[in-house]
Amino acid sequence: MRIAIGNDHAGTEYKLAIVGLLKSMHIEVNNHGTDGTDSVDYADFIHPVANEVEEGKVDMGIIICGSGNGASMTANKHQKIRCALCWNKEIVELAREHNDANILSLPARFISLPQALEMVRTFLITEFAGGRHERRIEKIPCV
């Protein structure tokens, strides 16, 4: 499995911990995020993640900013992206099972690091349920 990850300055600590988790799980990581805490523009780090997911260069993406909103909005501008802003493990499960989310957006300023790591694990292991949910996904235009 290969994951693209991107973050702004608010997500650096979380990104570094998530990259460590992914590597411990023998998952390849394409790191597009900043490694610093100086203010940066999240879009500069989110578009490369969305591009890689959209082009099939990676299996999934993880993006992190302070609220998760700006990152999610940026990713969802890409046609083949279904980015879910998630605040807990249960929302992550539903985003994968019902919406086939291919990018997880994390709000670093509103969840704990242990919670973020649990959410990433859940994102990686939860399968899309298909069935009636597939019909709904097909109604999301992908021009």
C-alpha positions as semicolon CSV with decimal commas, in nm:
position;residue;x (nm);y (nm);z (nm)
1;M;0,000;0,000;0,000
2;R;0,113;0,355;-0,074
3;I;-0,022;0,666;0,101
4;A;0,029;1,034;0,015
5;I;0,032;1,270;0,312
6;G;0,023;1,647;0,326
7;N;-0,004;1,907;0,599
8;D;0,039;2,271;0,686
9;H;0,222;2,409;0,988
10;A;-0,064;2,315;1,226
11;G;-0,036;1,949;1,129
12;T;0,341;1,891;1,139
13;E;0,353;1,708;1,473
14;Y;0,063;1,484;1,373
15;K;0,207;1,419;1,027
16;L;0,541;1,309;1,170
17;A;0,369;1,065;1,409
18;I;0,141;0,933;1,133
19;V;0,436;0,879;0,899
20;G;0,605;0,680;1,177
21;L;0,292;0,469;1,221
22;L;0,259;0,405;0,847
23;K;0,624;0,306;0,812
24;S;0,591;0,068;1,109
25;M;0,304;-0,094;0,914
26;H;0,533;-0,126;0,606
27;I;0,326;0,127;0,412
28;E;0,507;0,347;0,160
29;V;0,460;0,718;0,224
30;N;0,483;1,007;-0,020
31;N;0,533;1,308;0,205
32;H;0,411;1,636;0,057
33;G;0,374;1,823;0,384
34;T;0,587;2,078;0,559
35;D;0,816;1,953;0,834
36;G;0,824;2,292;1,003
37;T;0,599;2,511;1,212
38;D;0,640;2,836;1,018
39;S;0,313;2,951;0,864
40;V;0,250;2,806;0,516
41;D;-0,047;2,785;0,280
42;Y;-0,220;2,447;0,314
43;A;-0,323;2,433;-0,052
44;D;0,043;2,411;-0,159
45;F;0,068;2,079;0,029
46;I;-0,281;1,940;-0,029
47;H;-0,303;1,964;-0,409
48;P;-0,004;1,725;-0,458
49;V;-0,174;1,465;-0,234
50;A;-0,505;1,495;-0,421
51;N;-0,324;1,476;-0,756
52;E;-0,150;1,151;-0,659
53;V;-0,474;0,992;-0,537
54;E;-0,661;1,113;-0,845
55;E;-0,393;0,977;-1,081
56;G;-0,374;0,640;-0,901
57;K;-0,012;0,689;-0,796
58;V;-0,113;0,613;-0,436
59;D;-0,395;0,414;-0,281
60;M;-0,518;0,683;-0,039
61;G;-0,431;1,019;0,108
62;I;-0,416;1,176;0,452
63;I;-0,419;1,552;0,496
64;I;-0,389;1,760;0,810
65;C;-0,445;2,124;0,894
66;G;-0,570;2,311;1,202
67;S;-0,943;2,262;1,148
68;G;-0,927;2,011;0,864
69;N;-1,170;2,231;0,671
70;G;-0,933;2,416;0,438
71;A;-0,748;2,097;0,355
72;S;-1,070;1,908;0,286
73;M;-1,215;2,185;0,072
74;T;-0,895;2,199;-0,132
75;A;-0,881;1,823;-0,187
76;N;-1,248;1,803;-0,284
77;K;-1,190;2,044;-0,573
78;H;-1,028;1,749;-0,752
79;Q;-1,275;1,545;-0,957
80;K;-1,194;1,194;-0,838
81;I;-1,152;1,282;-0,472
82;R;-1,389;1,198;-0,191
83;C;-1,221;1,362;0,105
84;A;-1,382;1,322;0,445
85;L;-1,319;1,561;0,732
86;C;-1,341;1,336;1,035
87;W;-1,350;1,409;1,407
88;N;-1,362;1,058;1,553
89;K;-1,318;0,690;1,468
90;E;-1,688;0,630;1,401
91;I;-1,705;0,903;1,137
92;V;-1,394;0,756;0,972
93;E;-1,563;0,414;0,956
94;L;-1,874;0,560;0,795
95;A;-1,671;0,771;0,552
96;R;-1,498;0,457;0,428
97;E;-1,794;0,214;0,447
98;H;-2,063;0,441;0,303
99;N;-1,876;0,707;0,103
100;D;-1,563;0,523;-0,014
101;A;-1,354;0,819;0,106
102;N;-1,010;0,813;-0,052
103;I;-0,860;1,100;0,149
104;L;-0,888;1,149;0,525
105;S;-0,873;1,508;0,653
106;L;-0,774;1,551;1,016
107;P;-0,833;1,863;1,231
108;A;-0,508;1,876;1,432
109;R;-0,626;2,149;1,667
110;F;-0,939;1,959;1,768
111;I;-0,835;1,595;1,815
112;S;-0,562;1,436;2,024
113;L;-0,261;1,268;1,868
114;P;-0,364;0,922;1,997
115;Q;-0,711;0,981;1,850
116;A;-0,557;1,081;1,516
117;L;-0,348;0,764;1,504
118;E;-0,653;0,551;1,583
119;M;-0,845;0,729;1,307
120;V;-0,566;0,660;1,056
121;R;-0,564;0,289;1,147
122;T;-0,942;0,279;1,103
123;F;-0,919;0,458;0,767
124;L;-0,669;0,201;0,641
125;I;-0,854;-0,114;0,749
126;T;-1,216;-0,018;0,679
127;E;-1,354;-0,145;0,348
128;F;-1,615;0,022;0,129
129;A;-1,946;-0,160;0,180
130;G;-2,069;-0,117;-0,178
131;G;-2,431;-0,215;-0,240
132;R;-2,675;0,073;-0,197
133;H;-2,381;0,300;-0,114
134;E;-2,222;0,240;-0,453
135;R;-2,533;0,373;-0,624
136;R;-2,502;0,690;-0,419
137;I;-2,131;0,734;-0,492
138;E;-2,204;0,704;-0,865
139;K;-2,430;1,010;-0,836
140;I;-2,137;1,229;-0,736
141;P;-2,025;1,381;-1,066
142;C;-1,672;1,304;-1,170
143;V;-1,618;1,514;-1,484
